Amino acid sequence: MQIVTDITHLREIRRSWQTVKEVIAFVPTMGNLHEGHLKLVKEAKKTSTKVVVSIFVNPLQFGPEEDLEAYPRTIQRDTEALEALGVDLLFMPKAEDIYSRGLEQQTFVEVPGLSYMICGASRPGHFRGVATIVCKLFNMVQPNQAFFGEKDFQQLQVIKAMVTDLSMNLSIYGVPTERESSGLAMSSRNHYLTDEQREIAPLLYAQITAMADAIKSGRRDFSVLISNVKSALSEAGFKPDYIEVRASDTLLQPGHEDKDLVILAAAFLGKTRLIDNIQFTL
């Protein structure tokens, strides 16, 4: 596995692959890799001849009170895991190279509508930071395909819209959420949970799963169902951020004609913000 930190070197390798028509798959990450990330790599290897993974903790997508400095960094362990999977290239750029004029002067990419609702309303500017760094990484790596986890469902929709709107020549693949045996969605931020909180955390998925079952059985009083889930989470020690039922393709409020739905949820457990979702068809 080649480890590259310089954009010029990355492009030299990319050109050599392009010459022999390699099919390049890309998995962008912020590191502290878990089985969910590794699942993305395994899926990428199925449809490509070269796999590139990036590790970059992107300051542009963190809010002023969020965990940029505390975000776990486990480079040696991540490198060993990626090498064991046969990744061809690990790209680890420096922030000063990515944002050479500084964050305040950075040209940004923003997907209107999708970026402002749900998680975007709770974290203003977050999806601008995500779209900007993903766009930049796509320009650097120039992949044929890119793979993202469905746990970050709204992020996936934002990236798909950006790729369509900017006429980017690559395919975006969503990969189902990898879960712990308890049902808790795997996340780099699960590292923050105490042992006691880990016992409670799976309730978030259990509650939205039960809510999805109720909707599939005919319930349409979404506001009542949402209120019940928030109450159950609060009683268990969560601080709910949002619970939303949306059309899975647009993330808008579902109409009678919408059959493919998604429940999106975010809640704090102590200082840890957990997100999850469940997709289902009526």
C-alpha positions in Angstrom: 0.0 0.0 0.0 1.3 3.4 -1.0 0.9 6.2 1.6 0.8 9.6 0.0 0.5 13.0 1.7 1.3 15.3 -1.2 -1.3 16.2 -3.8 1.3 16.3 -6.7 2.4 12.8 -5.9 -1.2 11.6 -5.7 -1.9 13.0 -9.2 1.3 11.4 -10.6 0.0 8.0 -9.4 -3.5 8.7 -10.7 -2.1 9.5 -14.2 -0.2 6.3 -14.3 -3.3 4.3 -13.4 -5.4 6.2 -16.0 -2.9 5.3 -18.7 -3.7 1.6 -18.2 -7.4 2.2 -17.6 -7.6 1.2 -14.0 -11.0 1.4 -12.4 -10.5 3.6 -9.3 -12.8 3.4 -6.2 -12.5 5.9 -3.5 -13.5 5.8 0.2 -13.1 9.2 2.0 -12.9 8.9 5.8 -11.9 11.0 8.8 -10.0 8.0 10.3 -10.5 6.1 13.5 -11.7 3.3 11.3 -14.2 0.7 12.4 -15.9 -2.3 10.7 -18.3 0.1 8.9 -15.4 1.8 7.2 -13.8 -1.5 6.4 -17.1 -2.7 4.9 -16.9 0.3 2.5 -13.4 -0.8 1.4 -14.6 -4.4 0.9 -17.5 -3.2 -1.3 -15.1 -0.9 -3.2 -12.8 -3.8 -4.0 -15.6 -5.8 -5.6 -16.1 -3.3 -8.5 -12.7 -1.7 -9.1 -9.1 -2.5 -9.8 -7.6 0.1 -7.5 -8.9 1.4 -4.1 -7.9 4.7 -2.6 -8.8 5.6 1.0 -8.3 9.1 2.4 -8.0 10.0 6.1 -8.5 13.7 6.8 -10.2 15.3 9.8 -11.9 18.1 8.0 -12.1 21.3 10.1 -14.6 22.9 7.8 -17.4 20.6 8.8 -17.0 21.1 12.6 -19.0 23.8 14.4 -17.3 26.1 16.9 -18.4 24.1 19.9 -17.8 20.6 18.4 -15.1 18.0 18.9 -12.5 18.8 16.2 -9.6 18.7 18.7 -10.9 15.7 20.6 -11.9 13.7 17.4 -10.0 10.3 17.8 -7.0 9.9 15.6 -5.6 6.3 15.3 -3.3 6.5 12.3 -1.2 3.4 13.0 -4.1 1.1 13.6 -6.0 2.5 10.6 -3.0 2.0 8.3 -2.5 -1.6 9.4 -6.2 -2.3 8.9 -6.2 -0.8 5.4 -3.0 -2.6 4.4 -4.5 -5.9 5.5 -7.5 -5.4 3.2 -5.2 -4.7 0.2 -5.9 -1.0 -0.2 -3.7 0.4 -3.0 -3.2 3.9 -1.8 -3.8 5.8 1.5 -4.0 9.6 1.0 -3.4 11.6 4.2 -3.2 15.3 3.1 -2.3 18.1 5.5 -4.9 20.8 6.4 -2.5 23.5 5.1 -2.4 21.9 1.7 -6.2 21.3 1.5 -7.0 24.8 2.7 -4.0 26.7 1.5 -5.6 30.2 1.8 -7.1 29.3 5.2 -10.7 28.4 6.1 -12.0 32.0 6.0 -10.8 32.4 2.3 -11.8 29.0 1.1 -14.1 28.7 -1.9 -17.0 26.4 -0.8 -19.6 24.1 -2.3 -23.1 24.2 -1.0 -26.1 22.0 -1.9 -29.2 24.2 -1.3 -32.3 22.7 0.3 -30.9 19.4 1.4 -28.1 21.0 3.4 -30.4 23.2 5.5 -32.9 20.7 6.8 -32.9 18.1 9.6 -29.2 17.6 10.5 -28.3 20.8 8.6 -30.7 22.8 10.8 -29.0 21.4 13.9 -25.5 21.9 12.6 -25.5 25.1 10.4 -22.6 25.0 7.9 -21.9 21.3 8.4 -23.0 20.1 5.0 -21.2 23.0 3.3 -18.0 21.7 4.9 -18.8 18.1 3.8 -19.7 19.1 0.2 -16.6 21.2 -0.1 -14.1 18.7 1.2 -15.7 15.8 -0.8 -15.7 17.9 -4.0 -12.0 18.8 -3.4 -11.1 15.1 -2.8 -13.0 14.0 -5.9 -11.0 16.6 -7.9 -7.7 15.3 -6.4 -8.3 11.5 -6.6 -10.5 11.6 -9.8 -12.2 8.3 -9.0 -14.6 6.3 -11.1 -16.6 5.4 -8.0 -17.0 6.5 -4.4 -18.4 4.7 -1.4 -20.3 6.1 1.6 -22.1 4.6 4.5 -25.9 4.9 4.8 -25.6 5.7 8.5 -25.0 9.3 7.4 -28.1 9.1 5.2 -28.6 12.8 4.7 -24.9 13.3 3.9 -25.2 10.6 1.2 -28.1 12.5 -0.4 -26.2 15.8 -0.3 -23.2 14.2 -2.0 -25.4 12.5 -4.7 -27.0 15.9 -5.4 -23.7 17.6 -5.6 -22.3 15.0 -8.1 -25.5 15.4 -10.3 -25.6 19.2 -10.1 -21.9 19.6 -10.9 -21.9 17.0 -13.7 -19.2 14.9 -12.0 -18.2 11.8 -13.9 -18.4 9.2 -11.2 -20.8 6.8 -9.5 -21.8 7.1 -5.9 -22.6 4.0 -3.9 -24.3 3.8 -0.5 -23.4 0.9 1.7 -25.8 -0.3 4.5 -25.0 0.6 8.1 -22.8 -1.7 10.0 -24.1 -2.4 13.5 -22.8 -3.8 16.7 -24.5 -6.9 18.0 -26.7 -4.7 20.2 -28.0 -2.8 17.1 -26.0 0.3 17.8 -24.8 1.9 14.5 -21.0 1.8 14.4 -19.5 5.3 14.6 -16.1 6.8 15.4 -17.8 8.8 18.1 -19.0 5.7 19.9 -15.5 5.9 21.4 -16.8 8.7 23.7 -19.5 6.5 25.3 -19.1 5.2 28.8 -19.8 1.6 29.6 -23.2 2.6 31.1 -24.0 4.7 28.0 -23.2 1.8 25.7 -25.9 -0.2 27.4 -28.4 2.6 26.7 -27.3 3.6 23.3 -29.0 0.8 21.3 -32.4 2.1 22.3 -32.1 4.8 19.6 -32.2 2.2 16.8 -34.8 0.1 18.7 -37.2 3.0 19.0 -37.0 4.1 15.4 -37.3 0.4 14.3 -40.5 0.1 16.3 -41.7 3.4 14.9 -41.1 2.1 11.3 -43.1 -1.0 12.2 -46.0 1.1 13.4 -46.0 3.1 10.2 -45.8 -0.1 8.0 -48.8 -1.4 10.0 -50.9 1.6 9.0 -50.1 4.4 11.5 -50.0 7.8 9.9 -50.0 10.0 13.0 -46.3 10.8 12.6 -46.3 13.6 15.1 -47.7 11.4 17.8 -45.2 8.6 17.0 -42.3 11.1 17.0 -43.5 12.5 20.4 -43.6 9.0 21.9 -40.1 8.2 20.7 -38.7 11.4 22.1 -40.4 10.7 25.4 -39.0 7.2 25.6 -35.5 8.4 24.7 -35.6 11.2 27.2 -36.7 8.8 30.0 -33.8 6.6 29.2 -31.3 9.5 29.5 -31.0 10.8 25.9 -31.4 14.4 24.9 -33.3 14.1 21.5 -32.2 16.4 18.8 -34.6 15.4 16.0 -36.8 12.5 14.9 -38.1 12.9 11.4 -40.1 10.8 8.9 -39.2 11.8 5.3 -39.4 10.6 1.7 -36.1 8.7 1.2 -35.4 10.1 -2.3 -36.0 13.8 -1.5 -35.9 14.1 2.3 -39.1 16.1 2.1 -42.2 15.5 4.2 -43.8 12.4 2.7 -47.0 12.7 0.7 -49.6 10.0 0.1 -47.8 8.9 -3.0 -44.5 8.4 -1.3 -43.9 4.7 -0.5 -40.1 4.7 0.2 -39.6 6.4 3.6 -36.8 6.9 6.0 -36.8 7.8 9.7 -33.8 9.9 10.6 -32.8 10.4 14.2 -30.2 12.2 16.3 -29.9 12.4 20.0 -27.2 13.2 22.6 -26.2 10.7 25.2 -24.1 12.6 27.6 -21.7 14.6 25.3 -22.0 12.1 22.5 -24.2 12.9 19.6 -25.6 9.7 18.0 -27.3 9.6 14.6 -29.2 6.7 13.0 -31.8 6.0 10.4 -34.0 3.2 9.1 -35.3 3.0 5.5 -38.5 1.1 4.7 -41.2 0.7 2.0 -44.9 0.8 2.6 
